[in-house]
Amino acid sequence: MPPRTPESFAARVRRRLGWVVRDRFPLRPVKRTVQGVDMVLPWSHRLPDYARTEPEYGQNLPRLTAALAAREGQQVVAIDIGANVGDSALQMLAAAPVKILCVEGDQVFLDFLHTNVDALSDVAIEPALLLPYADDVSMAPVRAGGTTRFEPGQSENTLPTVTTAALRTRHPDFDQVRLVKSDTDGYDISLVPAVARTWADTKPVLFFEYDPTLTRLAGFDPLDVWSELTDLGYRHVRVWDNGSRPIGTYLIDEMVEQSAALDVPLEQRLYHFWDVAVVHGDDEAGLQAVRDVLPADPA
């Protein structure tokens, strides 16, 4: 795996000054090629910066998609929860035969998502905020640097909500989901088990951001996800840091103990959060796919 690209102090200062300038005109559309994939981004989006300083950034997901397609010998049916501008979907499509349902609840990023994927026949969009169950609480987007988290409130950019059960009903073409990606800045802990229950018959591989800080900010206990997924039959976990560098491979019974690593002060652990891939105990193809991407003993 290529090492992290060293960044000098001067380069880091220039990058952060650039963010200050770009944040003054955050929604100006710009064309960018990120890790070989063309897309349109809001000028304030941090993705090009992350990809420049972290060569492996975000590449575990498209590699997992390709490995699953190869193992099953067919197009992968996937859901992208928190699809943002469609950057993950575009990279997955560039890596493998995949059909993707993009779910995005922020109108600002939804506009960029449409720009990036509307011409693609293998992508559908659900313009809604996904919830595990029906809820009358209004949620407002809070944006920073190309990502959105939601908190209770009203906003002109708030879209309708949809439950995981209604999502499956609305999109029969995505009935056989085999891969779920979730990046919702803290709400993944609630959404991922709900999606796993809704598509329990297809036992999808679950790829999501595990960030205890944002999870607690959203009002959830980050450790709850491990017991919920255990009850649903999930057994195997692969873990990367937020730069897609391997952390380890574990049984799900070990994850409460392993998660304590994210309570260590940031300056000691040298990364912010985890990407995790979780595989059902009865999903041999999914297990082989995650092993293809991250072996039990990564080099």
C-alpha positions in Angstrom: 0.0 0.0 0.0 1.4 3.4 -0.9 2.5 5.4 2.1 0.9 8.6 3.1 2.3 11.5 1.1 4.4 13.7 3.4 3.1 17.2 3.7 5.4 20.0 4.7 4.4 22.7 7.2 4.3 25.3 4.4 2.1 23.1 2.3 -0.3 22.5 5.2 -0.5 26.2 5.8 -1.2 26.9 2.1 -3.9 24.2 2.1 -5.7 25.6 5.1 -5.5 29.1 3.7 -7.0 27.8 0.5 -9.9 26.4 2.5 -10.5 29.8 4.1 -10.8 31.3 0.6 -12.9 28.5 -0.9 -15.2 28.6 2.1 -16.2 32.2 1.2 -17.7 30.9 -2.0 -18.5 27.3 -0.9 -21.1 26.3 -3.6 -19.3 27.5 -6.7 -19.3 24.4 -9.0 -15.8 23.2 -10.1 -14.8 20.3 -12.3 -12.2 18.0 -10.7 -10.5 14.7 -11.5 -10.1 12.8 -8.2 -8.2 9.6 -8.3 -8.9 9.2 -12.0 -12.6 9.9 -11.8 -14.2 13.1 -13.2 -16.8 14.9 -11.1 -18.3 18.3 -10.3 -17.8 19.5 -6.8 -18.7 22.6 -4.7 -15.5 24.6 -4.4 -15.4 24.1 -0.7 -15.4 20.3 -0.9 -12.3 18.8 0.8 -12.2 15.6 -1.2 -9.5 16.7 -3.7 -7.3 17.8 -0.8 -7.7 14.5 1.1 -7.0 12.5 -2.0 -3.8 14.5 -2.7 -2.4 14.0 0.8 -3.8 10.5 1.3 -3.3 8.5 -1.9 -5.4 5.6 -0.6 -8.2 7.8 0.7 -11.6 6.2 0.0 -10.2 3.5 -2.2 -11.2 0.6 0.1 -14.9 1.0 -1.0 -14.4 0.7 -4.8 -12.0 -2.2 -4.2 -14.5 -4.0 -2.0 -17.2 -3.4 -4.7 -14.9 -4.9 -7.4 -14.0 -7.9 -5.1 -17.6 -8.6 -4.4 -18.5 -8.4 -8.1 -15.7 -10.8 -9.0 -16.6 -13.3 -6.2 -20.3 -13.4 -7.2 -19.7 -13.1 -11.0 -22.4 -10.5 -11.5 -23.3 -6.8 -11.1 -23.4 -5.7 -7.4 -26.6 -4.0 -6.2 -25.7 -1.3 -3.7 -27.1 1.5 -1.6 -25.1 4.6 -1.0 -26.5 6.3 2.1 -25.3 9.9 2.5 -24.4 9.9 -1.1 -23.2 13.5 -1.0 -22.2 14.7 -4.5 -21.9 11.1 -5.8 -18.2 10.8 -5.4 -18.3 7.3 -3.9 -20.8 6.1 -6.4 -18.7 7.4 -9.3 -15.6 5.6 -7.9 -17.6 2.4 -7.4 -18.9 2.5 -11.0 -15.4 3.1 -12.3 -14.1 0.0 -10.4 -16.8 -2.6 -11.0 -20.2 -3.5 -12.5 -22.5 -2.0 -10.0 -26.1 -0.6 -9.7 -26.4 2.0 -7.0 -29.3 3.6 -5.2 -28.0 7.0 -3.9 -29.8 8.4 -0.9 -29.1 12.1 -0.1 -31.0 14.3 2.4 -29.3 17.7 1.8 -30.7 19.7 -1.1 -27.4 21.5 -1.7 -25.4 18.3 -2.3 -28.4 16.7 -4.0 -28.0 19.3 -6.8 -24.4 18.2 -7.4 -25.4 14.6 -7.1 -27.8 15.0 -10.0 -25.2 16.8 -12.0 -22.8 13.9 -11.5 -25.0 10.8 -12.0 -28.2 11.7 -13.8 -26.8 10.6 -17.2 -25.8 7.2 -15.7 -28.3 4.3 -16.3 -27.1 2.3 -13.3 -27.7 5.0 -10.7 -31.0 5.9 -9.1 -31.5 8.7 -6.6 -33.8 8.9 -3.5 -34.0 12.6 -2.5 -34.7 12.1 1.2 -33.2 11.9 4.6 -33.1 8.2 5.6 -34.5 7.2 9.0 -34.7 3.8 10.7 -38.4 4.5 11.6 -41.0 7.1 11.1 -40.3 10.3 13.0 -42.0 13.7 13.0 -38.9 15.6 14.2 -37.6 18.0 11.5 -33.9 17.8 10.8 -31.7 20.6 9.4 -28.4 20.2 7.6 -25.2 21.5 9.1 -22.4 21.7 6.5 -18.6 21.9 6.8 -16.0 21.3 4.2 -18.0 19.1 1.9 -19.9 17.0 4.4 -23.2 17.3 6.2 -24.5 16.2 9.5 -28.1 16.7 10.6 -29.6 18.1 13.8 -33.1 18.9 14.9 -34.4 22.1 13.3 -35.9 23.7 10.3 -34.2 24.6 7.0 -35.2 25.5 3.5 -32.8 22.8 2.4 -34.4 20.0 4.4 -35.8 17.2 2.3 -38.6 14.7 3.1 -37.7 11.7 5.2 -38.0 8.0 4.2 -37.8 4.9 6.4 -35.6 1.9 5.4 -38.7 -0.2 4.9 -40.3 2.5 2.6 -37.0 2.8 0.7 -37.1 -0.9 -0.2 -40.7 -0.6 -1.3 -40.1 2.5 -3.4 -37.2 0.9 -5.3 -38.0 -2.7 -6.4 -35.0 -2.6 -8.8 -32.8 -2.6 -5.7 -34.6 -5.5 -3.9 -31.5 -7.7 -3.9 -29.0 -5.3 -2.2 -25.6 -6.9 -1.6 -23.5 -3.9 -0.5 -24.5 -1.0 1.7 -22.3 2.1 2.2 -23.2 4.6 4.9 -21.6 7.9 5.7 -24.0 10.1 7.7 -21.7 11.8 10.2 -22.8 9.9 13.4 -26.2 8.5 12.3 -24.6 5.3 10.8 -24.9 3.5 14.1 -28.7 3.8 13.9 -29.1 3.4 10.2 -26.9 0.5 9.4 -28.7 -2.0 11.6 -32.0 -0.8 10.3 -30.9 -1.4 6.7 -29.5 -4.8 7.7 -32.9 -5.7 9.2 -34.8 -4.4 6.1 -32.7 -6.4 3.7 -32.1 -9.3 6.1 -32.9 -11.8 3.3 -30.0 -10.6 1.1 -27.4 -10.3 4.0 -25.6 -7.3 2.5 -22.0 -6.5 3.3 -22.1 -3.3 5.4 -19.5 -0.6 4.9 -19.8 2.4 7.1 -18.0 5.2 8.9 -17.5 4.5 12.6 -16.9 7.7 14.4 -17.7 7.6 18.2 -17.3 11.4 18.5 -20.0 12.2 15.9 -22.1 9.3 17.0 -22.3 10.7 20.6 -23.0 14.2 19.2 -26.0 12.6 17.3 -27.2 11.2 20.6 -26.3 7.5 20.2 -24.0 5.1 22.0 -21.4 4.0 19.4 -21.0 0.5 21.0 -24.6 -0.4 20.4 -24.0 -1.2 16.8 -21.9 -4.2 17.5 -24.6 -6.0 19.6 -27.3 -5.1 17.1 -25.4 -6.5 14.2 -24.4 -9.6 16.2 -28.1 -10.2 16.8 -28.7 -10.0 13.1 -26.1 -12.7 12.4 -23.1 -10.5 11.4 -19.7 -12.0 12.4 -16.7 -10.6 10.6 -15.2 -7.1 10.6 -12.5 -5.4 8.6 -11.2 -2.1 9.9 -9.3 0.8 8.2 -8.5 4.3 9.4 -10.0 7.3 7.7 -7.2 7.4 5.3 -8.0 3.7 4.2 -4.9 2.3 5.9 -5.5 -1.1 7.4 -6.1 -1.3 11.2 -7.0 -5.0 11.5 -9.4 -7.9 11.1 -11.7 -9.1 13.9 -14.6 -11.1 14.9 -17.6 -8.9 15.8 -17.4 -10.2 19.4 -14.1 -8.4 19.7 -15.3 -5.0 18.6 -16.4 -3.5 21.9 -12.8 -4.0 23.2 -11.2 -2.9 19.9 -13.3 0.2 19.7 -11.5 1.6 22.8 -8.7 2.6 20.5 -10.9 5.5 19.3 -11.1 6.9 22.8 -7.3 7.4 22.8 -6.5 11.1 22.3 -6.3 12.1 18.7 -2.6 13.0 18.8 -1.8 9.5 19.9 -3.8 7.5 17.4 -2.9 9.8 14.4 -6.3 9.3 12.7 -9.9 10.5 13.2 -12.2 7.5 12.8 -12.6 4.1 11.2 -14.1 2.7 8.0 -15.5 -0.7 8.7 -16.8 -3.6 6.6 -19.0 -6.0 8.4 -20.0 -9.4 6.9 -22.8 -11.8 7.8 -21.9 -15.2 9.2 -23.7 -16.9 6.3 -22.2 -14.8 3.5 -19.2 -16.7 2.2 -18.9 -14.6 -1.0 -18.9 -11.4 1.1 -16.3 -12.8 3.5 -14.0 -13.8 0.6 -14.5 -10.4 -0.9 -13.4 -8.5 2.2 -10.5 -10.9 2.6 -9.5 -10.1 -1.0 -9.3 -6.4 0.0 -8.0 -6.7 3.5 -6.5 -10.1 4.3 -6.5 -11.5 7.9 -2.8 -10.6 8.1 -2.4 -7.4 6.0 1.2 -6.7 4.9 
